[in-house]
Amino acid sequence: MRLVLAALLLLFIGLQYAVWLGDFGYIRLNQLRNDVSSQQIENTNLEKRNQRLRAEVIDLKQGTAALEERARSQLGMIKENETFYQIIQPD
């Protein structure tokens, strides 16, 4: 009787190990859920960035306002017959 009880106890411990600590156990499942959640957040942020870039590409292709704004701010360009004034603030 003790031998059967010991065998059942070992079987129970082995099954509990598989449920909690095994490759497909509860702890691994929670870790994978957290990984999926963080990946979904990252994907959402990247999708928002992609939408902004798409809008910017469409704006650059269709109109000259965005192109002109980029030329002015990033390259320091001005239009013909414009006067450029630079105001320097004293320290």
N, C-alpha and C positions, 0 to 999 in steps of 0.2 A: 504494500500500500504506500509506503514512504517513497518507493522508487517511482511509482506512477505520479505521486504528488510532486516530486522533485522534477520529473520530466515535464509535467504540465507547467510548473513554475518557470522552468527554463524556456519553454515554448512561449509562454506569456511575455517574458522579458525580451525574447528575441523579436516578437511581434511589436512590442512597444518601441523597441529601438528602431525598427523599420518605419513605424508610424511617425515618430518624432524626429529622428536623426538621419534617416535614410535619404537616398538620392531624390525620392519623390515624397518626402515627409513634410510634416506641417511647417517646420522651420524654413525649409527650402521654398515651400509654397508662399509663405509670407515675404521672403526675400524677393521672389520673382514678382509678386504683386507690387512691392515697392519699386522695383526696377521698371515695371510697366508704367506705373504712375509717373515716375520722373521722366521717362521717355516721352509720354504723352504731353507733359508740360513743355518739354524741349521742342517737340514737333509743333505744338501750337505757336510757340514763339518764333520758330523758323517759318511757319506758314504766314504769320503776320509780316515778318520781314520780307518774304517773297512777294506778298501782295503790295507792299510799299514799293518794292523795286519794279514790279510790273507796272504800277501806276506811273512811276517816274519814267520808265521806258516809253510808255504810250504817250506821256506828255512831251517827251523829247522828240518823238517821231511826228507828232501832230502839230505842235505849236512851237513858236519861236520864243515865247516868254520864258520857259524853263531853260532853254538853251542860252538865252541872253543873261538870265540871272546867274547861271553857272559861270559864264564868261566874265561877268562883272565880279562876282565874289571870289572865285577860285583863281582866275587868271589876271584880275585887275584891269580888264579891258574897258574901254569906253567907246561910245558911238562917234561917228564923224560929226563934226561941228558941235561937240559937247565940250564944256569946260570942266576940268577936274580940279576941285579944291581939296586940299588936304589940310586938316586942322590938327595941329600938334598941341596937346595939352601940356602945360608946364608941370614940372615935378612938384 
